């Protein structure tokens, strides 16, 4: 190789006569050629914290016995089972990773499937209920409307018939009730000696306040009570007492100089019958 006239450490390519490329593998032969002592010295020189001179001196000071030929390694067969088992621990293999991935995927798939099945069941149940109710309404509503219309027609017909019966039976029912009332009244008048007194009180309210002479016609059974009452109520009036066995109890006739009051039982019943719209039974004379 030609000498370069320049101080530049870079050698131009045209001045090179021959060269070979370098790679890390080129050191393998060099390291294999070194002795164990040289390898130990090189490792000591790579220790941090000391100068290069100190590292060289320390390497030279170490006895040769320490850098003697390396001890033969124990065969792998002599390792205890525990060391073999520990030395085998490392990253999972591709098959193990695939199994873990498959197991995790299957667990997630099963959980999602179960959750989806439960949610789908609930949604399906609710949808089924709503659809069932809708179907029932659609099917039963026309029937219910028809039945309701039939009931309405039946109710209207019943109301019309009831009104007709009421119109036809109203007079008969009223007549029956009136006859029953007369019977009850007559029974009461026969048993109550004081039944005539309210009638006499009402008659005095229609007569003049000052009455000189008057005449009273009553049933003999009512005369005693009537006489005592009128003497107390009208002491200034001179009364003429006439007993009439043909007159029903509970009735009387009062004659004055200016008026006549017929308050016999048949007369009063006839007036009430006309007020109720019933025909008066003139032929009936209470006993």
HUURVEN-V132482 format. One record per helix or strand of 3 or more residues. SS is the DSSP state (@ for helix, = for strand). FROM is the first residue (numbers start at 1). TO is the last residue. Records with the same first field share a line. If there is no record, write none. Layout:
SS=FROM-TO + FROM-TO
This chain:
@=13-15 + 24-33 + 36-45 + 52-61 + 76-78 + 81-87 + 94-191 + 197-206 + 220-233 + 265-275
==213-218 + 238-243 + 252-256 + 260-262
